[in-house]
């Protein structure tokens, strides 16, 4: 019989730097989960992403066990970091950002995001990222 799901959680954490301090301790503690069952495997799995902000999707079960998966940096964060900007446009249809995202930069971001997407096709991932960039007021060029 399948385990009963008690909660589905999302936390943004720095790769390789999870600790018992908030938010990990306070979020997992309220569900009675042993936080060290999360911290050690998370830090081991994300040691190559040291300091980068990643998202952990955690499923807590009724028997106080849990499962998690790590998703890399959000696409908009990758785009902003690649272009060296602080934020996208507040009015993306009428006010564009002065910097353009080149095809090479788009490919670089797509290769980073490919492991988080539901397709192995880099061209499809590039289209998804280009859509995110356009919604931020960034032109593709």
C-alpha positions as CSV (number, residue, x, y, z in Angstrom):
1,X,0.0,0.0,0.0
2,X,1.3,3.5,-0.9
3,X,2.3,5.9,1.8
4,X,-0.2,8.6,2.7
5,X,1.2,12.1,1.8
6,X,1.0,14.5,4.7
7,X,2.5,17.6,3.0
8,X,4.2,18.8,-0.1
9,X,6.8,21.5,0.6
10,X,9.1,23.8,-1.4
11,X,12.1,25.5,0.1
12,X,14.7,27.7,-1.5
13,X,18.1,26.9,0.0
14,X,21.8,27.5,-0.8
15,X,23.4,24.4,-2.3
16,X,25.5,22.5,0.2
17,X,24.6,24.8,3.0
18,X,21.5,23.4,4.6
19,X,21.5,23.5,8.4
20,X,19.0,22.9,11.2
21,X,18.4,26.6,11.5
22,X,15.3,28.1,9.8
23,X,13.9,27.6,7.3
24,X,14.8,23.8,7.4
25,X,14.4,23.2,11.1
26,X,11.1,25.2,11.6
27,X,9.4,23.8,8.4
28,X,10.4,20.1,8.8
29,X,10.0,20.2,12.6
30,X,6.3,21.1,12.5
31,X,5.7,17.8,10.6
32,X,7.8,15.7,13.0
33,X,10.4,14.8,10.4
34,X,14.0,14.2,11.5
35,X,15.7,17.1,9.9
36,X,19.1,15.4,9.7
37,X,17.5,12.9,7.3
38,X,17.1,15.8,5.0
39,X,20.2,18.0,5.7
40,X,22.9,15.4,5.1
41,X,21.6,14.0,1.8
42,X,20.7,17.5,0.6
43,X,24.2,18.8,1.3
44,X,25.8,15.8,-0.3
45,X,23.6,16.0,-3.4
46,X,24.2,19.8,-3.8
47,X,27.9,20.1,-2.9
48,X,28.7,20.9,-6.6
49,X,26.1,23.8,-6.4
50,X,27.8,25.4,-3.4
51,X,26.3,28.7,-2.6
52,X,23.8,28.8,-5.5
53,X,20.2,29.0,-4.6
54,X,18.3,25.9,-5.4
55,X,14.7,24.7,-4.8
56,X,14.0,21.5,-2.8
57,X,10.6,19.9,-3.4
58,X,9.9,17.8,-0.2
59,X,7.1,15.3,0.2
60,X,6.4,14.4,3.8
61,X,4.5,11.2,4.5
62,X,2.2,10.2,7.4
63,X,4.8,7.9,8.9
64,X,7.2,10.9,9.3
65,X,9.4,9.8,6.5
66,X,10.1,12.0,3.5
67,X,11.4,12.2,0.0
68,X,12.9,15.2,-1.8
69,X,14.2,16.3,-5.2
70,X,16.4,19.2,-6.0
71,X,15.6,21.6,-8.8
72,X,18.3,24.1,-10.0
73,X,18.1,27.8,-10.0
74,X,14.9,29.4,-11.4
75,X,15.1,30.3,-15.1
76,X,14.7,34.1,-14.4
77,X,17.6,34.0,-11.9
78,X,19.8,32.4,-14.5
79,X,18.8,34.9,-17.2
80,X,19.4,37.9,-14.8
81,X,22.8,36.4,-13.8
82,X,23.9,35.8,-17.4
83,X,23.0,39.4,-18.4
84,X,24.2,41.0,-15.2
85,X,20.9,42.8,-14.5
86,X,19.0,43.1,-11.2
87,X,15.5,42.7,-12.5
88,X,13.3,42.4,-15.6
89,X,11.0,45.1,-17.0
90,X,7.9,46.0,-15.1
91,X,6.1,46.5,-18.4
92,X,7.7,43.9,-20.7
93,X,5.4,44.6,-23.7
94,X,6.3,48.3,-23.9
95,X,9.5,48.8,-22.0
96,X,12.4,46.5,-23.1
97,X,15.6,45.9,-21.2
98,X,18.6,47.4,-23.1
99,X,20.6,44.1,-23.0
100,X,19.8,41.3,-25.4
101,X,20.1,37.6,-24.8
102,X,22.3,36.1,-27.5
103,X,21.8,32.6,-28.9
104,X,25.1,31.4,-27.2
105,X,23.8,32.7,-23.8
106,X,20.4,31.1,-24.4
107,X,22.1,27.7,-25.2
108,X,24.3,28.0,-22.1
109,X,21.2,28.6,-19.9
110,X,19.3,25.8,-21.7
111,X,22.1,23.3,-21.0
112,X,22.0,24.2,-17.3
113,X,18.1,23.9,-17.1
114,X,17.8,20.7,-19.3
115,X,18.1,18.4,-16.3
116,X,15.2,20.1,-14.6
117,X,12.9,20.1,-17.6
118,X,10.7,17.3,-18.9
119,X,12.4,17.0,-22.3
120,X,15.9,16.1,-23.4
121,X,15.6,18.4,-26.5
122,X,17.8,21.4,-26.0
123,X,16.0,23.3,-28.7
124,X,12.7,22.9,-26.8
125,X,14.3,24.1,-23.6
126,X,15.7,27.1,-25.5
127,X,12.2,28.0,-26.6
128,X,10.9,27.8,-23.0
129,X,13.8,30.0,-21.7
130,X,13.3,32.5,-24.6
131,X,9.6,32.8,-23.5
132,X,10.7,33.6,-20.0
133,X,13.1,36.2,-21.2
134,X,10.5,37.8,-23.4
135,X,8.1,38.0,-20.3
136,X,10.9,39.8,-18.5
137,X,11.2,42.4,-21.3
138,X,14.4,41.0,-22.7
139,X,14.8,40.6,-26.5
140,X,16.4,37.6,-28.0
141,X,19.1,38.4,-30.5
